[in-house]
Amino acid sequence: MLAAAHNYFKEKFPDLSEDDEVTDAAIIRQLWQDKSSQVLEDYNLAQICLRCYISQQIYRVCFDLGGRFGISNGFNAEDLFPLVLDDEVMLSQSKYNKSQSGIGQYNKSQSNKSQSNSYKSLATNILQTFDPGKGSLKTWISRYVKQHPEIKQFLMQHGVYLISDWALLNDTNHKQLQRILHKMYQLAPEEIQQSCELLTSYHAVYREDRLQARLQGHTLPCKPPNNQQLQRISQDLQTRTGITLNEQVILKKLQSSAAKLRQYKIAASGGSMASVAFDKPEIQPAIEASLANQTDTNTEQIEFIKLYQEQFFVSLDKAVSEVITDYISRSQGKRKSLEKEFIKGLHLFHCEGKSMNQIAPEIGFKKQYEVTRLLKLNQFRADIRQSLLINLSSSVMEIAQEFTDCDRLQNLDKQVESILDEQISTIIQEAESEVRNPVRNKPLRNLIARRICSYLNNQDNNQDNNHNNNQDN
């Protein structure tokens, strides 16, 4: 607490309470007016209050970045704080708290500091570059922090590139994309040519629309192309090249090119490359092409990878089955209908994307927390993780026996669990990330959710078949 600033704020807003509906914007406007005051005392204290607000918003931006990207990329918000929370007034606040009327001491201290030190904190830079006539301070802080060189470098090193797909495609020309797809991804010439032609059509429509909007004074963020723009891109592509693609295919191909560009930018900056999920159908042609070009010396490695991939899904399905069966057996002693409620709740959540509030009345519950307590999704995923790790570790060691000698097998045994643990953790984190930011009323897309739905659908089909057989008998 900065006592002088706190007292000043209370004097300016005497009736303000935690439940007050006065917006941050209204408070900032008042403080901004006082910051322009010719009275030195008002000027200094209004500026400190604004810097307090800015520092709090910087904290929130870091917290948001940590929550959105940290789990899957190996960092947290605390790692970001030292890079941007560098306001000397905040860091040395106890110096100004020794007296309630420490304004004179503060002025003198600041005056001496400004003469001897040209250093400016991020909060000070934000305050000096903000134009209240062009937008909100909160938005400006978020943009400024995310563009901070040390934040950008840190995120890049951890495999995060903060730019939308559409801005990334906007900033990439035909020759750059061609070079990256050829050198880094070694795609077939025909595929490279189509991607580059599609980028040209994207520029002809999307980039031109943004240019026209800018000429009219609009500076909006790069959002996904709308249906009308996708149709125009399709028409331009067909007119120029004769290639016919529908809007959904165009959208997916543009996103695929953007993903490759993003990985290239991260790798070029020395950052970590994200692993590719091997169950995604769009990478199968690349895998098959890669396998076709392998030499005989790599045959065993290829065979091992193929067997491992097959066993991964077998082990995951087994883990899902074991955990659901275990949950049902434990619930049978509590209430007779709990098994049906549990299964239906799992299906509604994973396969239909419904919220806990939506699920509650469908399974006969009144409150959201009752559904949460029934499904226990955090524990449910943790149990799947543990079961998968046990099953897969055993299977991988069995597979490895066919490809290596006894000495190497002993060393491999020590490494397998930690390697698998890391990969399984990534899959669990993917599931948890989607649960935090779901697309409501649509099936969840993460791998674990898809295998849960596959299991539940198979169970339904088996029950239907048994029912039909009983009727026939």
C-alpha positions, 0 to 999 in steps of 0.5 A: 500500500502506498499511503499517500496515493491511497489517501489521495485516491480516497479523497478523489473518490470518497463514495467509491466502494467495491460494489460501486458501478463506476467503471475503471474508464471513468476513474482513469479519466479523472486521474488523467485530468489530475495528471495534467494538473499544474499542481505538482502534488496532484500531478505526482499522486495521480501519476502514481495511482495510474501506475498502480493500475497499470502494474495491476493490469500487467500482472493480469496480462501475465497471469492470462498468458500463464494460464493460456499457454504455460501448462502446455509449454512449461512456464507459469505467470511467475516466470513472466513477472520479473520481465515486466513488473519493474516499476521502482515505486512499486518495488520500493514502496516501503520507502514511501510508507513511513509516513502518511504525508510522505509526499514531500519525500516522494517528490524529492526522491523522484527529482533526484532519481530523474536527474541521476537515472534515465531508466524508465519502467514499463509502467512509465513507458505505457503511461507516456505512450498512451493516448486516451483519445484512441482507446482504453488504457486496459487494451493499450496495456495488454498490447504493450505487454505482449509486444514487450521484447523480453516477453516475446523472446521468453514466449518464443523460447517456450514455443509460443508466438503471439500472433493470429494465423491471419496476421501471420499470413498477411505478413508472409509473401509468396516467396517466403512461404515457398522457401519455408515449405520446401526447406523446412517441411520438404513438401511435394512441389505440387502441394507447395504450389497450391499453398502459395497460390492460395496465399496469393488469393488470400492476399487479394481478398483479405489483405485488400479488405483490410487496406480499404478498412484502414483507409476509412480509419478502421484499425481492427485486429485480424479476425478469421475470414468470414464466409463471404471473404472465403467465397471470394478467395475461392473464386479468385483461386479458380479464376487464376489457376483453375483450382476449385476448393470449397470454403471449408477446405480453403479455411483448413488449408490456410490454417495449416499454412499458418501453423507451419509458418508459426513453427518456422518462426519459433524454430528460427528464434531458437524456441522449442518446436511443438510436438505433432499429434500423430493421430491427426489425419492431415499429417498422414500423407507426410508420414507415408511419404517420409516412410517411403523415402527411408533407407533400409538402415532405418527400417527397424526404427520405422517399424518400432514407431508404427508398433508404438503408435498402434499400442498407444491407442490400445493402451489409451482405450484400455485405460479409459475402459478400466477407469470408467468400470472402476468408477461404476463399481465404486458408485454401485453401493451408493445409489442404484441409478448413479451408474446411468447418471455417471455414464450419461453425464460423461457423454453429455460433457465430452460428446455433446459439449454441454456445461455442468448447468446444462447437464444437471436437469438432464440427469435429474440433479438440481445444482451444478456442483452435484454434477461436478461432484459426480463426474470428478473430472480432474480425478477422472483424467488423473486416473486415466493418466496413471492407468495409461502410463502403467499399461503403455510402459509395459507394452513399450518394453515388450515391443523394445525387446524385439529391437534391442539387446539386453544391455540397452534394454536395461538402460532403456527401462530407466528412461521409458517411464519418464519419456512416456510420462512427459508425452501423456502429460501433454495429452492430459494438458490438452484435454484440461486446456479445452475444458477451460475454454470449451466450444459449447454444445459441440463435441470436445476435440481432444484425444482423450475426449474422443476415446471416451466417446468412442468407448461410450458409443461402443457400449451403447451399440453392444447394449442395443445388440444384446437387447435385439438378440434377447428379443429374437430369442 
